């Protein structure tokens, strides 16, 4: 009887005409996954930060949507020209021209300079809606960067640019929940050698009296920074 009633209601013309529909709402758009490395890249700006001795105040973040490989570039100004030149010289001429460039609607990214760059290089520019910033793949890296910078910089707020290489290395050698692999492995088909792979007692070597004294402080700081980052990934 129950099945008969259900079937009758489904086919009843009057019921269909007046009954309110309750379909599942459409989900938010998601970023399609590219098959090739650096075929699609996402960009964002982080800052402003305390000005460094070199005049840097911003971080330009670039992420490959396929491998999740990250690049972090300090910038003096968050202008369209700075962003465009950094992409061209540091990304496009290193990894090749992408087919798709993903960003939010920041003035730097919707500028005439950026539009012309994408037009000349035949790059499809995809702008993320303001109401759904999570659709930008690099947004997560942006959130992760803040606590790592705070941890590494401490009270030396104007030296944050010196920590970017170590933070970038840690991000690219950490296993990604989305892919199940590190960005380094997906990019190079091998894992990068890290401090965990050093079995010669690096700390004892650094403290050796015969070690180059001028270089010792830099190596000590490198070991300390990498250890701190690894503990907080």
Secondary structure, DSSP 4 states (H G I P E B T S, - for coil): -HHHHHHHHHH-HHHHHHSPP-PPPPPPP-PPPPSSTTSEEEEEEEE-----TT---EEEEEEETTT--EEEEEES---HHHHHHHIIIIIIHHH---SEEEE-S-TTTSSHHHHHHHHHTT-EEEEPPGGGGGGSTTHHHHHHHHHHHHHHHTT-GGGGGGGHHHHHHHHHHSBPTTTSSBHHHHHHSSPPP-GGG--S-HHHHHT-TTS-HHHHHHHHHHHHHHHHHHHT-
